Amino acid sequence: MSVLIEKLRGIVGAANVLTDGDLTAWEQDWRKRSRGKALAVVRPGTTQQVADVVKACAAAGTSIVPQGGNTGLAVGSIPDGSGTQVLLSLQRMNAIRGIDAANLTVTVEAGCVLQVLQEAARDAGFLFPLSLAAEGSCTIGGNLATNAGGTQVVRYGNARDLCLGLEVVTPQGEIWEGTNGLRKDNTGYDLRDLIVGSEGTLGIITAATMKLYPLPAAQLTAWAAVPSLDHAVTLLGLAHKRLGAGLTGFEVMGRFALGLVAKHFPALRVPFIDEESVPYCVLLENSDNESEDHARARFEALLETAFEAGCVTDAVVAENLTQAHQLWHVRESIPLAQAEEGLNIKHDISIAVSRIPTFVAETDALLQREIPGVRLVNFGHLGDGNLHYNVQAPAGGDNGAFLREHEDRINALVYDEVEKFEGSFSAEHGVGSLKVEKLEKHKSPVALAMMRAIKRGLDPENILNPGRVIRNT
């Protein structure tokens, strides 16, 4: 191993091969539930250096764990505990290589932080619409490797839908250059879509060409109280009909989830939290290419129709950007408030929008029957059918003991219900190492066989992120 370490130092420089000191930032997952041990943390600065590192590791039979901002939730980007894996951090490769205004694209290196890209696009007069809570630290390479979702999927799609091309280092250390930014390229298998969402198991993303959009002339946010999830779905249908492509965000939040925000962050104003008759709230965003007056008129017409239909009982429309940010901040504070409440069991699931109310009603009742007193933190991206259906221990209980005693059982109950409703147990967080067994249980044998064949074909030596997503058997 010392020979390999010296080779790696020769490739990226001794200062960029870390073997001693506090490596927590790379070895511990974001939720602080898992900690691994790396042989070394290697920080290349160019695509060629990535390729050379991969070749050196492959020659030594040493596996590699690629990592972006280390904000993942499925334990897919930290090393195992063996101390034999190289942790390959892409954070030094953070350049924005260029914006093609006529082509509405931007080419960016994998280590570029999402928020940096958003701001660069805005400064150039464009919108890069991928938006999620970790945008201040997550990276584009990680977003693509996990096919990240976020709050604007209802209009713009997941990270995969925003990607027009990739630069990738293969498990053999070769470089595939595919960042030409073409919207049409029907020349065989779509390697881009194969790599996106593969969580670093098939290739290492080093750069990408992403779509840009014109900045909207106006963007308005509303917060609406709805009497049930069924009414939230009805409101979503009305929003699609009235706003069309202008509907860029549609989030649902359960009363208990919002109550945690009010409890742990009392400085935040949570609309309608004092109204006991409001079980759910919806956060809507309307983007308009004409003017703020036009956007507000359409928004108000939608809400008027929703009031008349009985699917909204109260609503507020942000009067300015500051108020809009405050409303979104409440929504984005739910995971932090839940963490303040204590350890919890997280589920990132997707169900057809039309079936979500029945799923929630049945699963809520099932969990309360099986484990009395559990508290359900239900929120997420209703516009695209993705719920963060999380389970908190009974009030006053021992959170750690609750997880040890009930996590496996609760996961089984929830995921069996998801399968019953023909949904997915992982909507946007990926599989990582946390959900490998769940994939084997809930994915069809045919699909699993195809995945294994792809992994063996592209990475026969199992060099890249072994044990993640799928076992190489």
Disulfide bonds with the S-S distance in Angstrom:
none
